[in-house]
């Protein structure tokens, strides 16, 4: 069987910047998950950690913990959004179905906005309402429904987990955060805690991007939240604050607060139910009082007073307080590596005269790596320049469809699409097989689809943008993007204003906020 060729070299499994995943270790020839600490061990670690830190950044007063829980839950009961996964969980008495409903929502919400997830979640649960339904589905069906949601390995691992539950665990979900993380592929500490607390009522805290931001502001933690020390502290604080009676609601309330009130750029502090406990807000008030040269007798605002040496939780001295930012001085933004840049030459090959209407050629990507198992137009890496790029692409096309009229291969423009770790520039070509005998036989891993079938197939958002360039027959060049060399005449005319406007419409969306640890915005 011929292996499908791809536009990119095989690479390691796709991972979102904050998506949960753990390295596997080899034991007795088998790959197994590393052991995870028990809930008791984690609580003991948290106690030891907090004992060595400045009380200013902690919750040392049990009355403050009680106020935090009561105020936050009261606010959540009044203000929580009506979301389909919440309705499904509240109305489900079967624990395995409850856990499955939470699991699907949490996986979909990783690195994806709530507004985008709602329709995908609804269609998913209509198609596969139980673990057994998902376990019996094909990967092609899963990819097809997931198409456009991004980070496609999430859907694949979700199905792998469902199959393990059905085939190895008797159809029953593990009941604790520890066993969920140990037994289910792709389930990390956050997702395990969310399922255990929301579906099973386990009193375990969770930390996602929203909770991280809330905690850093509430306790004025200015150190790098991605560091091991701060990560451990945040989990310890979340465990300390979780409500033993309503753990799932408390966790969802903290995420809701971060998603709707304590937002990254424009927090609505006046609407915050825990403002009285917020060290960041207190710092803003202190700076305001100092700036207004307040008279004697003004209320004191507590400051950090480390026992010895510089505080490990405050912002480093080289990053002073910015009075224009207010509470958004917290959390500190972690440094991010820019995505590496790659180029690819890709072609939309169409048979306008095919039986049953025009058809376009798609080939399947490998079963592992970036966009595993999805379909795309034939492509090659665009390392060669000039005519070599065109020749390499033509050879790739002929390996799938046989002899082709080389002079008809036209360059149409380019599309830039950013994945989590790759900025990929597609040089878009088009080739229409006019007046030729329709190609009806293709090697394994390829197929001819109608345009209608293409729009419902398991293809990535990038492929849809490439196809829109082909359909419009207009250059798809992003302003200011780094161009790959292409074999086009130097005398190509500058696009008209109308073409430039159309080009801007075709620009792929590039996420701009990847600052969260696990941006599950519930």
C-alpha positions in Angstrom: 0.0 0.0 0.0 1.3 3.4 -1.0 1.9 5.8 1.9 0.4 9.2 1.3 2.8 12.0 0.9 2.5 15.2 2.9 3.3 18.9 2.8 5.4 18.6 5.9 7.9 16.1 7.3 6.7 13.7 9.9 7.1 15.4 13.3 6.2 14.7 16.9 2.6 14.5 17.9 0.8 17.8 17.8 0.3 19.4 21.2 -1.4 22.7 22.2 1.0 25.0 24.2 -1.0 24.4 27.3 -2.7 21.2 26.4 -2.3 18.5 29.0 0.1 15.6 28.2 2.8 13.7 30.0 5.9 11.8 28.9 5.5 8.1 29.0 8.1 5.9 30.7 9.1 2.4 29.7 8.7 -0.4 32.2 9.2 -4.1 31.4 8.9 -3.3 27.7 5.5 -1.6 28.2 4.7 2.1 27.9 2.9 3.2 31.1 2.1 6.5 32.7 4.3 7.7 35.5 2.7 7.4 38.9 0.9 10.4 40.2 0.8 11.6 43.9 -2.3 10.8 45.9 -4.6 13.5 47.0 -3.2 13.3 50.6 0.4 13.5 49.3 -0.5 16.6 47.3 -2.1 18.3 50.3 1.0 17.5 52.4 3.2 19.0 49.7 1.0 22.1 49.6 1.3 22.5 53.4 5.1 22.3 53.3 5.3 24.6 50.4 3.2 27.3 52.0 5.1 27.1 55.3 8.2 28.5 53.6 6.5 31.5 51.8 5.4 35.0 52.8 1.9 34.9 54.3 1.0 38.0 52.2 0.5 35.7 49.2 -1.4 32.9 51.0 -4.7 32.3 52.8 -3.7 31.9 56.4 -7.0 33.1 57.8 -9.8 30.4 57.7 -12.3 33.3 57.7 -10.9 34.5 54.4 -11.3 31.1 52.9 -14.9 30.9 54.1 -15.7 34.4 52.7 -14.1 33.4 49.3 -16.2 30.3 49.0 -19.5 31.9 50.1 -19.1 35.1 48.0 -18.0 33.2 44.9 -20.7 30.5 45.0 -23.4 33.1 45.7 -22.2 35.1 42.7 -22.0 31.9 40.5 -25.6 30.9 41.4 -26.8 34.3 40.2 -24.5 34.9 37.2 -23.4 31.6 35.7 -23.9 31.3 32.0 -26.4 28.8 30.6 -24.1 26.3 28.7 -25.1 23.0 27.1 -22.6 20.9 29.1 -23.9 22.3 32.4 -27.5 21.6 31.5 -26.6 18.0 30.5 -24.6 17.4 33.7 -27.3 18.8 36.0 -30.0 16.7 34.4 -28.0 13.4 34.3 -28.3 10.9 37.1 -26.0 8.2 35.5 -22.5 8.9 36.8 -20.7 7.6 33.8 -22.7 9.7 31.4 -22.2 12.7 33.7 -18.4 12.1 33.6 -18.5 11.6 29.9 -20.4 14.9 29.3 -17.9 16.8 31.5 -14.9 15.1 29.8 -16.0 16.1 26.3 -16.6 19.7 27.2 -13.3 20.0 29.0 -11.3 18.6 26.1 -13.1 20.8 23.6 -12.6 23.9 25.7 -8.8 23.5 25.8 -7.3 26.5 23.9 -10.8 27.2 22.4 -13.4 29.8 23.2 -16.7 28.9 24.7 -18.7 30.5 21.8 -16.9 28.2 19.3 -17.3 25.1 21.4 -21.1 25.3 21.9 -22.1 24.1 18.4 -19.4 21.4 18.3 -20.4 20.1 21.7 -24.1 19.9 20.8 -23.4 18.1 17.5 -21.0 15.7 19.2 -23.4 14.7 22.0 -26.2 14.3 19.5 -24.1 11.9 17.4 -22.3 10.1 20.3 -24.4 10.6 23.5 -22.5 7.8 25.4 -19.0 6.4 25.8 -20.1 3.3 24.0 -21.3 5.3 21.0 -18.0 7.2 20.7 -15.9 4.0 21.2 -17.7 2.4 18.2 -17.1 5.4 15.9 -14.4 5.5 13.3 -11.5 8.0 13.5 -12.6 9.4 10.2 -16.0 10.3 11.7 -14.3 11.8 14.7 -12.0 13.9 12.6 -14.9 15.0 10.3 -16.9 16.3 13.2 -13.9 17.9 14.9 -12.8 19.7 11.6 -12.4 23.4 12.2 -12.1 23.1 16.0 -8.3 22.9 16.0 -5.7 20.9 17.9 -7.1 17.8 16.2 -5.2 15.3 18.4 -7.7 16.1 21.2 -10.5 14.4 19.4 -8.3 11.3 18.7 -7.2 11.0 22.3 -10.8 11.4 23.5 -11.9 8.5 21.4 -8.9 6.4 22.5 -9.9 7.1 26.1 -13.5 6.1 25.4 -12.4 2.8 23.9 -10.3 2.1 26.9 -13.2 2.7 29.3 -15.5 0.4 27.3 -13.0 -2.3 26.5 -10.8 -2.4 29.6 -12.8 -0.8 32.4 -16.2 -2.3 31.9 -17.7 0.9 30.6 -17.3 2.7 33.9 -15.3 5.9 34.3 -12.6 6.0 37.1 -14.1 7.8 40.0 -11.2 9.9 41.4 -8.9 12.5 39.9 -5.9 10.3 40.6 -7.3 7.2 38.8 -8.7 9.3 35.9 -5.2 10.7 35.3 -3.5 7.3 35.7 -5.8 5.3 33.5 -7.1 7.5 30.7 -4.9 8.6 27.8 -4.6 12.4 27.3 -6.2 13.2 30.7 -3.9 15.4 32.7 -4.2 16.9 36.2 -6.6 19.7 35.2 -9.0 17.5 33.2 -9.0 14.8 35.8 -9.8 17.3 38.6 -12.6 18.9 36.6 -14.2 15.5 35.9 -13.8 14.3 39.5 -15.2 17.4 41.1 -18.0 18.2 38.7 -19.2 14.7 37.9 -18.4 12.8 41.1 -18.2 15.5 43.8 -14.6 14.9 44.8 -13.2 17.9 46.7 -10.2 18.5 44.5 -9.1 21.9 43.2 -8.3 22.7 39.6 -6.0 25.2 37.9 -6.6 26.3 34.3 -5.7 29.6 32.7 -8.6 31.5 34.2 -8.1 30.1 37.7 -4.4 30.9 37.4 -5.2 34.5 36.6 -7.7 34.8 39.4 -5.4 33.4 42.0 -2.4 35.4 40.9 -4.4 38.6 41.3 -6.2 37.6 44.5 -2.9 36.9 46.2 -0.7 39.4 44.2 1.6 36.7 42.8 3.9 38.4 40.4 6.5 35.7 39.7 6.4 33.6 36.6 3.3 31.4 36.8 4.8 28.8 34.5 7.7 28.1 36.9 7.5 24.9 39.0 7.3 26.8 42.3 4.4 29.0 41.3 2.6 26.2 39.6 2.8 24.1 42.8 1.6 27.0 44.9 -1.4 27.7 42.6 -2.5 24.1 42.9 -2.1 24.2 46.6 -4.2 27.4 46.9 -6.9 25.9 44.6 -7.0 22.8 46.8 -7.3 25.0 50.0 -10.1 27.0 48.5 -12.3 24.2 47.0 -15.6 23.9 48.8 -16.0 20.4 50.3 -19.8 20.5 49.8 -19.9 22.0 46.3 -16.5 21.3 44.8 -17.6 21.2 41.2 -19.5 24.4 41.5 -16.6 26.2 43.2 -14.2 25.1 40.5 -16.6 26.2 37.8 -17.2 29.5 39.6 -13.5 30.3 39.7 -13.2 29.5 36.0 -16.4 31.6 35.3 -15.0 34.5 37.2 -11.8 34.5 35.2 -13.6 34.1 31.9 -16.2 36.9 32.4 -15.0 39.3 35.2 -11.3 38.8 36.0 -10.3 38.9 32.3 -6.8 39.3 30.9 -7.0 42.8 29.6 -10.1 44.6 30.8 -11.2 43.2 34.2 -14.4 44.4 35.7 -13.2 44.8 39.3 -16.4 46.6 40.5 -18.4 43.4 39.7 -16.0 41.0 41.4 -17.5 39.1 44.3 -14.2 38.6 46.0 -12.8 42.1 45.5 -12.4 42.5 49.3 -9.8 39.7 49.3 -7.9 40.8 46.2 -4.3 41.8 46.9 -4.0 43.2 43.4 -6.9 45.5 43.9 -5.5 46.6 47.3 -2.2 47.4 45.6 -4.0 49.6 43.1 -5.7 51.4 46.0 -2.4 51.9 47.8 -0.8 53.3 44.7 -3.7 55.7 44.3 -3.5 56.8 47.9 0.3 57.4 47.5 -0.3 59.3 44.3 -2.8 61.6 45.9 -0.6 62.2 48.9 -3.2 61.0 51.3 -3.3 62.8 54.7 -2.3 61.0 57.9 -4.9 58.6 59.1 -5.6 57.0 55.7 -6.2 53.3 55.9 -3.1 51.1 55.7 -2.8 48.5 52.9 -0.9 45.4 53.7 2.3 44.8 51.8 4.5 41.7 51.3 7.1 41.4 54.1 9.3 38.4 53.3 11.0 36.8 56.2 14.4 36.8 54.6 15.8 37.8 51.2 13.7 38.7 48.2 10.2 37.3 48.0 9.9 34.3 45.6 6.3 35.2 44.7 6.6 38.9 44.0 7.5 40.3 40.6 11.3 40.5 40.0 12.9 43.9 40.7 13.6 44.4 37.0 9.8 44.4 36.3 8.5 47.3 38.4 4.8 48.0 39.0 3.2 49.8 36.0 0.5 52.1 37.4 -1.3 52.3 34.0 -2.0 48.6 34.1 -3.7 48.3 37.5 -4.6 44.7 38.4 -3.4 43.5 35.0 0.2 43.7 36.4 -0.8 40.2 37.6 -0.1 37.6 36.4 3.3 38.0 34.9 3.4 37.0 31.3 5.6 34.0 30.6 8.0 34.2 27.8 7.0 32.4 24.7 9.0 31.1 21.8 7.8 32.3 18.5 6.5 29.6 16.2 9.0 28.2 13.7 8.4 29.2 10.1 7.9 26.7 7.3 6.7 26.9 3.7 4.7 24.5 1.6 3.6 24.4 -2.0 0.1 23.1 -2.3 -2.2 22.6 -5.3 -5.9 22.3 -5.8 -6.3 19.8 -8.6 -9.8 19.8 -10.1 -11.6 17.8 -12.8 -14.3 20.1 -14.0 -15.7 17.5 -16.4 -15.9 14.6 -14.0 -19.0 12.4 -13.9 -21.5 13.8 -11.4 -19.9 17.3 -11.4 -16.5 18.8 -10.8 -14.3 17.0 -8.3 -11.1 17.9 -6.4 -8.3 15.7 -5.3 -7.6 15.2 -1.6 -4.9 13.0 0.0 -4.8 11.7 3.6 -2.1 12.8 6.1 -0.3 10.1 8.2 -2.0 8.6 11.2 0.4 10.4 13.6 1.9 13.9 13.8 0.4 17.3 12.9 -3.2 17.1 11.7 -3.0 13.3 11.9 -5.5 11.5 9.7 -7.0 14.6 8.1 -7.3 15.2 4.4 -5.5 17.9 2.4 -4.6 19.0 -1.1 -1.4 17.4 -2.5 1.6 19.4 -1.2 5.4 19.4 -0.8 7.7 21.3 1.5 8.8 24.5 -0.3 12.5 24.3 0.3 13.5 24.5 -3.4 13.1 27.9 -5.0 11.9 29.0 -8.4 11.3 26.3 -11.0 12.4 23.6 -8.6 9.4 24.2 -6.3 7.0 24.0 -9.2 8.6 20.8 -10.5 8.5 19.1 -7.1 4.8 19.9 -6.8 4.1 18.7 -10.2 5.8 15.4 -9.5 3.8 15.0 -6.3 0.5 15.6 -8.3 1.5 13.1 -10.9 2.2 10.4 -8.3 -1.5 10.6 -7.4 -3.2 11.4 -10.6 -0.9 10.3 -13.4 0.4 12.5 -16.3 -0.7 16.1 -16.1 -0.5 19.2 -18.4 2.4 21.1 -16.7 1.8 24.4 -18.4 -1.6 24.7 -16.8 -0.2 24.7 -13.2 -0.8 28.3 -12.0 0.4 30.1 -8.9 -2.6 31.9 -7.3 -1.2 33.4 -4.1 -0.4 32.4 -0.6 -2.1 31.7 2.7 -0.4 32.0 6.1 -1.7 29.8 8.9 -0.3 29.5 12.4 -0.6 26.3 14.4 0.4 26.1 18.0 4.1 25.9 17.2 4.4 26.4 13.4 3.8 29.4 11.2 3.1 27.7 7.9 3.0 29.6 4.6 1.2 27.8 1.8 2.0 28.8 -1.7 -1.2 28.0 -3.4 -1.4 26.6 -7.0 -4.3 25.6 -9.1 -4.7 23.1 -12.0 -7.9 22.4 -13.8 -8.0 19.3 -16.0 -10.0 20.7 -18.8 -10.8 18.6 -21.8 -9.1 15.5 -20.4 -10.4 12.0 -19.8 -11.6 12.0 -16.1 -9.3 10.2 -13.7 -11.4 7.6 -11.9 -8.7 5.5 -10.2 -6.4 6.8 -7.5 -3.9 5.1 -5.1 -4.9 4.3 -1.5 -4.9 7.4 0.6 -6.4 9.6 -2.0 -9.9 10.4 -3.3 -11.8 12.7 -5.5 -14.6 14.8 -3.8 -17.2 17.2 -5.0 -17.1 20.7 -3.6 -20.0 19.9 -1.3 -18.2 16.8 0.0 -15.1 18.8 0.6 -16.8 21.3 2.9 -18.1 18.4 5.1 -14.9 16.3 5.0 -12.3 16.0 7.7 -10.1 18.8 6.5 -8.4 21.6 8.5 -9.3 25.2 8.6 -6.1 25.9 6.6 -7.3 23.8 3.7 -10.6 25.6 3.6 -8.7 28.9 3.4 -6.5 27.5 0.6 -9.6 26.4 -1.3 -11.2 29.9 -0.9 -8.1 31.3 -2.7 -8.6 28.8 -5.5 -12.3 29.6 -5.7 -11.7 33.3 -5.9 -8.8 33.0 -8.3 -7.3 35.9 -6.3 -3.9 36.2 -4.6 -4.1 35.2 -1.0 -1.1 37.1 0.3 -1.0 38.4 3.8 0.5 41.8 4.3 3.9 41.8 5.9 4.2 38.0 5.9 7.5 36.3 5.1 7.3 35.1 1.5 8.6 31.8 0.3 10.3 31.9 -3.2 7.8 31.0 -5.9 8.2 30.6 -9.6 6.1 33.5 -10.7 7.0 36.3 -13.2 8.5 39.4 -11.6 6.2 41.5 -13.6 3.1 40.2 -11.8 0.7 43.2 -11.4 0.0 44.6 -8.0 -3.5 43.5 -6.8 -6.2 46.1 -7.2 -7.8 47.6 -4.0 -10.8 45.3 -4.5 -8.5 42.3 -4.7 -6.6 43.4 -1.6 -9.8 43.6 0.3 -10.8 40.1 -0.8 -7.3 38.9 0.2 -7.7 40.3 3.7 -11.0 38.5 4.0 -9.2 35.2 3.3 -6.5 35.7 5.9 -6.5 32.9 8.5 -7.3 33.7 12.1 -4.2 33.6 14.3 -4.9 33.2 18.0 -3.3 36.0 20.0 -3.9 35.0 23.6 -2.1 31.8 24.5 -1.0 33.0 28.0 -3.1 30.5 30.0 -1.8 27.3 31.5 -4.8 25.5 30.1 -7.3 28.0 28.8 -10.5 26.1 29.5 -12.9 29.1 29.7 -16.0 27.6 31.2 
